[in-house]
């Protein structure tokens, strides 16, 4: 039971304070003008419980694992610009606008820049001794891919996310350490896209997230199916 509590507490820390979203899908190529894309997926988080949350427990600094569902929607404003929105946390969203500045839908290479913003709020304590809190985030990413065929693409990206907590959580721990209001996280992405020549495709992605201001980190593999219409 204590181990479960520690896992849930640190998972909340990863999602809410490092700004790591439960789901990424950072494909560089934008949608065609006027097209919609809806996606469902599953995100997994592999992370390490840091020593300052539960320093007296033997599993501190051991690896833990949690999985989540994900839901997202995109729309093509033009052939080189699209926008998207997805769920974030219990009561929040992340939206973004993407500009593809290199390549087209069929070129071997493509690259884009992505600006992301959003907010979330947890209305109930995640654990007795914590208080409700919210989070705002602003991110910028640079993405690229190689598409040797219409049904196979390899992509990668790097993102920096700035987060702000207007109402910080407090932790009931043996040695409480209140979280900082500002967070800065680096996120590195690698993925594979399959069956892109159809109106649906399958995406496999891995994200490594590291807080620039603390010891927190997470590894996030995810899989999703996207349908275009």
Rosetta silent file (secondary structure, phi, psi, omega in degrees, C-alpha in Angstrom):
SEQUENCE: XXXXXXXXXXXXXXXXXXXXXXXXXXXXXXXXXXXXXXXXXXXXXXXXXXXXXXXXXXXXXXXXXXXXXXXXXXXXXXXXXXXXXXXXXXXXXXXXXXXXXXXXXXXXXXXXXXXXXXXXXXXXXXXXXXXXXXXXXXXXXXXXXXXXXXXXXXXXXXXXXXXXXXXXXXXXXXXXXXXXXXXXXXXXXXXXXXXXXXXXXXXXXXXXXXXXXXXXXXXXXXXXXXXXX
SCORE:     score description
SCORE:     0.000 S_00000001
   1 L     0.000  -45.399  179.947    0.000    0.000    0.000 S_00000001
   2 H   -62.807  -38.076  179.401    2.767    2.429    0.909 S_00000001
   3 H   -65.209  -40.970  178.336    4.550    1.652   -2.339 S_00000001
   4 H   -61.185  -42.749  179.051    1.354    2.347   -4.330 S_00000001
   5 H   -61.215  -43.117 -179.905    0.927    5.686   -2.559 S_00000001
   6 H   -64.834  -39.993  178.523    4.505    6.671   -3.350 S_00000001
   7 H   -62.035  -48.153 -179.335    4.069    5.705   -7.015 S_00000001
   8 H   -64.192  -38.747  179.719    0.876    7.755   -7.363 S_00000001
   9 H   -64.059  -45.963 -178.694    2.415   10.696   -5.559 S_00000001
  10 H   -72.524  -32.786  176.005    5.477   10.803   -7.776 S_00000001
  11 H   -60.955  -41.597  175.092    3.433   10.225  -10.922 S_00000001
  12 H   -60.218  -38.964  177.747    1.447   13.331  -10.035 S_00000001
  13 H   -62.683  -46.460  179.730    4.763   15.132   -9.601 S_00000001
  14 H   -59.972  -49.623 -175.456    5.995   14.020  -13.025 S_00000001
  15 H   -70.496  -43.653 -170.037    2.786   14.979  -14.824 S_00000001
  16 H   -89.291  -29.844 -174.138    1.959   18.162  -12.957 S_00000001
  17 H  -107.733  -35.706  173.533    5.337   19.705  -12.108 S_00000001
  18 L   -79.735  -18.613  178.975    7.754   18.497  -14.747 S_00000001
  19 L    81.454   27.176 -179.857    5.047   19.094  -17.341 S_00000001
  20 L   -88.402  120.613 -177.764    5.177   15.612  -18.847 S_00000001
  21 L   -83.691  147.244  175.593    1.985   14.816  -20.695 S_00000001
  22 L   -80.892   71.237 -179.354    0.453   11.353  -20.705 S_00000001
  23 L   132.757  136.554 -173.754    0.845   11.019  -24.468 S_00000001
  24 L  -129.199  -70.773  178.854    2.883   12.821  -27.127 S_00000001
  25 L    57.228   63.383 -172.703    2.674   11.623  -30.769 S_00000001
  26 L   -91.296   54.883 -179.280    5.087   14.252  -32.118 S_00000001
  27 L   -72.321  131.566 -171.280    4.826   13.443  -35.828 S_00000001
  28 L   -73.349  -30.648 -172.916    6.487   16.263  -37.831 S_00000001
  29 L   -81.105  134.977 -178.482    4.313   16.333  -40.987 S_00000001
  30 L   -81.261  162.974  176.001    1.177   18.448  -40.865 S_00000001
  31 L   -73.550  159.881  172.997   -2.280   17.438  -42.057 S_00000001
  32 L   -68.671  154.078 -179.967   -3.654   18.484  -45.434 S_00000001
  33 L   -56.747  131.322  177.458   -5.777   21.630  -45.465 S_00000001
  34 L    82.954   -2.768 -178.119   -9.316   20.982  -44.221 S_00000001
  35 L   -90.437  146.032  171.960   -8.548   17.492  -42.895 S_00000001
  36 E  -107.946  154.341  174.958   -9.345   16.238  -39.385 S_00000001
  37 E  -142.679  126.982  176.581   -7.477   13.538  -37.493 S_00000001
  38 E  -116.938  142.964 -176.460   -8.630   11.790  -34.338 S_00000001
  39 E  -140.360  148.207  172.701   -6.427    9.462  -32.345 S_00000001
  40 E  -128.803  149.828 -177.973   -6.547    7.111  -29.401 S_00000001
  41 E  -164.201 -177.273  177.539   -3.579    5.573  -27.687 S_00000001
  42 E  -132.726  131.829 -179.590   -1.911    4.296  -24.563 S_00000001
  43 E  -114.056  135.111  177.304    0.956    5.982  -22.767 S_00000001
  44 E  -117.029  140.748  179.722    3.273    4.205  -20.318 S_00000001
  45 E  -121.921  122.899  174.099    5.515    5.951  -17.808 S_00000001
  46 E  -109.794  119.589 -171.783    8.644    4.390  -16.334 S_00000001
  47 E  -144.515  171.501 -177.324   10.029    6.614  -13.598 S_00000001
  48 E  -117.432  127.334  177.121   12.109    6.723  -10.443 S_00000001
  49 L   -71.627  116.579 -176.223   10.709    7.640   -7.019 S_00000001
  50 L   -75.496  158.341 -173.082   13.046   10.412   -5.789 S_00000001
  51 L   -67.447  -24.572 -174.132   14.542   10.384   -2.320 S_00000001
  52 L   -80.833   -9.748  179.870   12.884   13.594   -1.128 S_00000001
  53 L   -85.511  -51.823  177.478    9.302   12.231   -1.342 S_00000001
  54 L  -132.754   73.827 -172.013    9.587    9.130    0.839 S_00000001
  55 L   -67.896  -17.332 -175.251   13.189    9.053    2.114 S_00000001
  56 L   -93.167   -3.345 -175.923   12.542    6.458    4.815 S_00000001
  57 L   -96.177  147.416 -173.260   11.167    3.705    2.529 S_00000001
  58 L   -71.749  -18.579 -177.731   13.337    0.968    1.069 S_00000001
  59 L   -91.217    3.058  176.776   11.934    1.368   -2.474 S_00000001
  60 L   -57.240  136.791 -178.714   13.041    5.008   -2.787 S_00000001
  61 L    71.045   13.353  171.906   14.971    5.567   -6.047 S_00000001
  62 L   -92.587  159.029 -178.812   13.660    2.287   -7.495 S_00000001
  63 E   -78.591  144.140  176.546   11.946    2.148  -10.886 S_00000001
  64 E  -133.006  166.762 -171.061    8.140    2.117  -11.116 S_00000001
  65 E  -143.005  132.175  177.465    5.673    1.694  -14.000 S_00000001
  66 E  -143.081  148.285  177.967    2.202    3.144  -14.754 S_00000001
  67 E  -123.871  154.552 -177.407    0.015    3.224  -17.916 S_00000001
  68 E  -142.825  150.330  167.618   -2.671    5.645  -19.190 S_00000001
  69 E   -80.145  162.882 -179.979   -5.163    6.000  -22.072 S_00000001
  70 E  -144.697  151.189 -179.388   -4.875    9.031  -24.371 S_00000001
  71 E  -143.812  133.319 -177.614   -7.189   10.946  -26.745 S_00000001
  72 E  -149.921  158.701 -177.280   -6.278   13.677  -29.244 S_00000001
  73 E  -141.382  139.109  177.852   -7.654   15.649  -32.219 S_00000001
  74 E  -132.768  157.543  178.037   -5.962   17.635  -35.038 S_00000001
  75 E  -143.215  136.323  179.768   -7.108   19.895  -37.896 S_00000001
  76 E   -87.919  111.097  176.959   -5.235   21.117  -40.980 S_00000001
  77 E   -73.553  -43.934  173.098   -5.458   24.913  -41.340 S_00000001
  78 E  -144.908 -178.804 -179.068   -3.302   24.777  -44.484 S_00000001
  79 L   -65.882  -19.501 -178.233   -0.996   22.211  -46.061 S_00000001
  80 L  -115.650    1.619 -179.295    1.865   23.442  -43.852 S_00000001
  81 E  -136.395  129.367  170.901    0.040   24.434  -40.660 S_00000001
  82 E  -138.792  166.515 -179.110   -2.192   22.382  -38.365 S_00000001
  83 E  -128.977  156.093 -179.379   -3.505   22.612  -34.817 S_00000001
  84 E  -147.768  162.787  175.851   -4.255   19.998  -32.195 S_00000001
  85 E  -146.489  144.786  176.635   -5.723   19.420  -28.761 S_00000001
  86 E  -150.048  161.804  178.385   -5.514   16.514  -26.322 S_00000001
  87 E   -66.818  149.992  177.397   -6.402   15.643  -22.768 S_00000001
  88 L  -146.378  113.976 -178.935   -3.894   16.475  -20.037 S_00000001
  89 L    71.540 -158.093 -176.591   -4.240   15.233  -16.482 S_00000001
  90 L   -79.456  -38.099 -176.310   -7.638   14.851  -14.820 S_00000001
  91 L  -140.439   62.038 -177.798   -9.187   18.182  -15.846 S_00000001
  92 L  -156.190 -179.456 -178.487   -7.004   19.818  -18.452 S_00000001
  93 E  -147.366  158.280  167.892   -5.893   20.082  -22.063 S_00000001
  94 E  -125.865  128.292  175.495   -2.809   20.680  -24.182 S_00000001
  95 E  -120.991  156.622 -178.587   -3.182   22.482  -27.512 S_00000001
  96 E  -152.369  160.052  172.430   -0.531   23.203  -30.122 S_00000001
  97 E  -127.393  132.543 -173.764    0.106   24.754  -33.512 S_00000001
  98 E  -120.674  133.850  177.271    2.615   23.154  -35.887 S_00000001
  99 E  -116.305  116.898  175.324    4.422   24.724  -38.848 S_00000001
 100 E   -90.001  114.049 -175.449    6.067   22.393  -41.387 S_00000001
 101 E  -107.973   -3.541  179.283    8.896   24.380  -42.986 S_00000001
 102 E  -137.737  131.279  176.690   10.757   21.585  -44.807 S_00000001
 103 L    82.113  178.613  176.213    9.417   18.964  -47.211 S_00000001
 104 L  -132.749 -161.974 -175.478    5.873   17.993  -48.148 S_00000001
 105 L   -70.390  -22.350 -175.805    3.584   15.016  -47.558 S_00000001
 106 L  -116.851    0.751 -176.865    5.603   12.695  -49.855 S_00000001
 107 L   -71.883  158.844  179.568    9.178   13.982  -49.549 S_00000001
 108 L   -66.492  -41.326 -179.452   11.962   11.855  -48.095 S_00000001
 109 E  -116.209  149.006  174.772   12.779   14.425  -45.397 S_00000001
 110 E  -151.493  152.811  178.448   10.511   16.794  -43.472 S_00000001
 111 E  -149.228  152.000 -178.482   10.875   19.106  -40.494 S_00000001
 112 E  -151.815  163.000  173.205    8.568   21.311  -38.436 S_00000001
 113 E  -116.968  143.587 -174.365    8.380   23.573  -35.392 S_00000001
 114 E  -131.744  130.329  175.830    5.660   23.169  -32.788 S_00000001
 115 E  -112.837  125.096 -172.566    4.339   25.637  -30.187 S_00000001
 116 E  -125.574  142.085  176.740    2.307   24.056  -27.389 S_00000001
 117 E  -149.393  157.290 -179.314    0.343   25.543  -24.493 S_00000001
 118 E   176.149  179.917 -178.988   -2.206   24.295  -21.989 S_00000001
 119 E  -154.164  154.137  176.549   -3.428   24.026  -18.417 S_00000001
 120 E  -147.893  161.284 -179.504   -4.725   21.391  -16.041 S_00000001
 121 E  -145.796  137.154  174.876   -6.204   21.233  -12.556 S_00000001
 122 E  -107.911  107.461 -171.714   -6.531   18.472   -9.979 S_00000001
 123 L   -77.609  -11.658 -178.177   -9.635   19.311   -7.879 S_00000001
 124 L  -126.743  154.412  176.171   -8.998   16.724   -5.167 S_00000001
 125 L   -60.419  137.557  177.392   -5.910   15.799   -3.132 S_00000001
 126 L   -75.646  -16.144 -178.591   -3.897   13.064   -4.829 S_00000001
 127 L  -165.957  141.017  178.093   -3.051   11.674   -1.385 S_00000001
 128 L   -51.948  125.558 -175.121   -4.002   12.660    2.202 S_00000001
 129 L   108.235   -8.388  173.553   -1.660   15.463    3.111 S_00000001
 130 L  -107.130  163.616  179.498   -1.623   17.065   -0.333 S_00000001
 131 L  -117.991  155.322  175.525   -3.764   19.976   -1.520 S_00000001
 132 L   -58.105  153.249 -179.037   -5.519   20.557   -4.869 S_00000001
 133 E  -160.360  166.535  179.971   -3.429   22.356   -7.444 S_00000001
 134 E  -129.487  177.401 -177.268   -3.152   23.450  -11.056 S_00000001
 135 E  -154.627  139.449  170.918   -0.535   23.826  -13.747 S_00000001
 136 E  -120.623  146.866 -175.300    0.081   25.937  -16.859 S_00000001
 137 E  -140.077  147.333  174.327    2.600   24.985  -19.542 S_00000001
 138 E  -138.394  126.482 -174.753    4.295   26.500  -22.588 S_00000001
 139 E  -132.992  153.749  171.656    6.485   24.382  -24.868 S_00000001
 140 E  -135.296  137.901 -175.847    8.461   24.688  -28.083 S_00000001
 141 E  -136.191  151.119  172.258    9.682   21.728  -30.143 S_00000001
 142 E  -119.899  125.463 -172.411   11.742   21.029  -33.255 S_00000001
 143 E  -125.214  151.502  177.036   10.753   17.869  -35.138 S_00000001
 144 E  -152.037  158.501  177.263   12.086   15.957  -38.135 S_00000001
 145 E  -152.349  163.782  174.139   11.506   12.709  -39.972 S_00000001
 146 E  -125.225  126.559 -177.322   12.696   10.402  -42.746 S_00000001
 147 E  -121.761   90.178 -179.121   10.040    8.613  -44.856 S_00000001
 148 E   -67.486  -23.410  174.420   11.616    5.934  -47.090 S_00000001
 149 E  -146.999  168.223 -177.564    8.139    4.834  -48.267 S_00000001
 150 L   -66.944  -20.014 -177.631    4.555    6.070  -47.939 S_00000001
 151 L  -107.477   11.109 -179.434    3.818    3.418  -45.337 S_00000001
 152 E  -147.897  125.184  177.815    6.930    3.801  -43.216 S_00000001
 153 E  -140.922  142.172  175.853    8.383    6.840  -41.469 S_00000001
 154 E  -116.086  129.311 -176.027   10.988    7.383  -38.758 S_00000001
 155 E  -134.919  164.687 -175.406   10.827   10.605  -36.769 S_00000001
 156 E  -154.291  164.177 -179.654   12.547   12.367  -33.883 S_00000001
 157 E  -170.273  164.781  176.117   12.265   15.592  -31.936 S_00000001
 158 E  -136.904  135.069 -176.685   13.413   17.738  -29.030 S_00000001
 159 E  -134.135  144.951  170.259   11.143   19.861  -26.829 S_00000001
 160 E  -119.988  128.049 -176.986   11.622   22.298  -23.965 S_00000001
 161 E  -122.229  126.412  175.147    8.608   22.857  -21.688 S_00000001
 162 E  -100.955  129.397  179.538    8.198   25.656  -19.146 S_00000001
 163 E  -122.606  151.180  177.363    5.596   25.048  -16.439 S_00000001
 164 E  -134.256  130.975 -179.961    4.078   27.282  -13.785 S_00000001
 165 L  -109.292  103.387 -178.279    2.165   26.105  -10.710 S_00000001
 166 L   -72.142  -25.401  179.323   -0.063   28.922   -9.386 S_00000001
 167 L  -132.602   81.948 -172.352   -1.231   26.860   -6.388 S_00000001
 168 L   -59.518  143.488  172.134    1.577   24.458   -5.420 S_00000001
 169 L   -66.834  156.451  166.338    0.822   21.125   -3.804 S_00000001
 170 L  -118.741  148.631 -177.154    2.129   20.385   -0.340 S_00000001
 171 L  -112.277  135.036  173.308    3.372   16.923    0.613 S_00000001
 172 L   -91.510   93.825 -177.175    2.817   15.109    3.875 S_00000001
 173 L  -134.852  164.637  178.459    6.188   13.388    4.140 S_00000001
 174 L   -57.366  -36.573  177.489    8.756   12.770    6.864 S_00000001
 175 L  -129.566   79.543 -172.680   10.872   15.596    5.427 S_00000001
 176 L   -62.384  135.099  175.800    8.460   17.752    3.411 S_00000001
 177 L  -126.707  106.308 -178.362    9.919   19.665    0.478 S_00000001
 178 L   -65.537  140.412  179.402    7.416   22.012   -1.198 S_00000001
 179 L   -69.235  154.938  177.176    7.571   21.972   -5.002 S_00000001
 180 L   -78.665  156.243 -179.891    8.799   25.028   -6.860 S_00000001
 181 L   -74.161  -29.205 -178.862    6.324   27.196   -8.785 S_00000001
 182 E  -107.688  141.573  175.374    8.392   27.054  -11.994 S_00000001
 183 E  -133.657  151.206  178.721    9.511   23.935  -13.827 S_00000001
 184 E  -138.854  121.314 -173.335   11.665   23.379  -16.907 S_00000001
 185 E  -127.516  137.982  171.283   11.703   20.031  -18.679 S_00000001
 186 E  -101.498  138.088 -178.059   13.550   18.660  -21.707 S_00000001
 187 E  -131.489  124.149  179.871   11.759   15.998  -23.775 S_00000001
 188 E  -115.544  134.541 -169.854   13.441   13.894  -26.469 S_00000001
 189 E  -125.333  142.442  169.282   11.351   11.842  -28.898 S_00000001
 190 E  -142.477  137.988 -177.203   11.862    8.961  -31.346 S_00000001
 191 E  -155.168  170.864  178.127    9.081    7.147  -33.189 S_00000001
 192 E  -130.697  134.203  177.135    7.883    5.020  -36.099 S_00000001
 193 E  -115.156  130.130 -178.437    4.768    5.660  -38.230 S_00000001
 194 E  -118.236  148.858  172.472    3.171    2.784  -40.186 S_00000001
 195 L    63.318   39.791 -175.082    0.479    2.673  -42.933 S_00000001
 196 L   -74.828  -13.572 -179.426    0.547    6.405  -43.600 S_00000001
 197 L   -79.245   -7.888  178.402   -0.779    6.058  -47.172 S_00000001
 198 L   -97.532 -179.477  176.331   -4.202    5.085  -45.810 S_00000001
 199 L   -83.334    7.849  174.243   -6.768    7.180  -43.922 S_00000001
 200 E  -140.558  159.928  174.267   -5.472    5.594  -40.735 S_00000001
 201 E  -154.452  165.597  179.889   -2.023    4.860  -39.356 S_00000001
 202 E  -118.298  137.535 -175.442   -0.300    3.317  -36.365 S_00000001
 203 E  -128.436  132.889  173.859    2.342    5.137  -34.381 S_00000001
 204 E  -117.503  131.621 -174.145    4.960    3.843  -31.934 S_00000001
 205 E  -145.048  148.583  174.512    6.873    6.432  -29.925 S_00000001
 206 E  -129.601  132.036  178.215    9.329    6.708  -27.025 S_00000001
 207 E  -122.185  133.373  172.125    9.908    9.903  -25.029 S_00000001
 208 E  -109.365  123.438 -175.284   12.644   10.581  -22.502 S_00000001
 209 E  -116.754  130.496 -179.990   11.774   13.410  -20.104 S_00000001
 210 E  -136.964  124.511  174.915   14.247   15.066  -17.753 S_00000001
 211 E   -68.489  131.088  179.117   13.629   17.970  -15.428 S_00000001
 212 L   -78.550  -21.881 -174.905   16.329   20.610  -15.932 S_00000001
 213 L  -103.340   -2.215 -178.879   15.812   21.999  -12.415 S_00000001
 214 L  -152.040 -174.143 -178.711   15.678   18.761  -10.400 S_00000001
 215 L   -84.513   -4.748 -172.709   16.532   15.064  -10.378 S_00000001
 216 L   -67.646  141.071  177.103   13.137   13.965  -11.785 S_00000001
 217 E  -153.488  162.306  176.285   13.018   11.941  -15.004 S_00000001
 218 E  -156.237  151.759  174.471   10.710    9.537  -16.850 S_00000001
 219 E  -115.868  124.118 -172.198   10.747    7.269  -19.899 S_00000001
 220 E  -123.416   88.480  170.438    7.452    7.240  -21.810 S_00000001
 221 E   -75.652  145.543  178.116    6.790    4.629  -24.525 S_00000001
 222 E  -149.838  157.021  177.657    3.387    4.985  -26.225 S_00000001
 223 E  -135.279  140.436 -178.419    1.333    3.482  -29.034 S_00000001
 224 E  -148.247  159.547  174.308   -1.567    5.084  -30.883 S_00000001
 225 E  -120.880  129.637 -179.164   -3.946    4.721  -33.831 S_00000001
 226 E  -119.359  138.585 -179.671   -4.903    7.813  -35.847 S_00000001
 227 E  -121.290  129.079 -177.817   -7.828    8.119  -38.281 S_00000001
 228 E  -108.358  138.977 -179.934   -7.983   10.927  -40.871 S_00000001
 229 L  -151.165    0.000    0.000  -11.193   12.214  -42.433 S_00000001
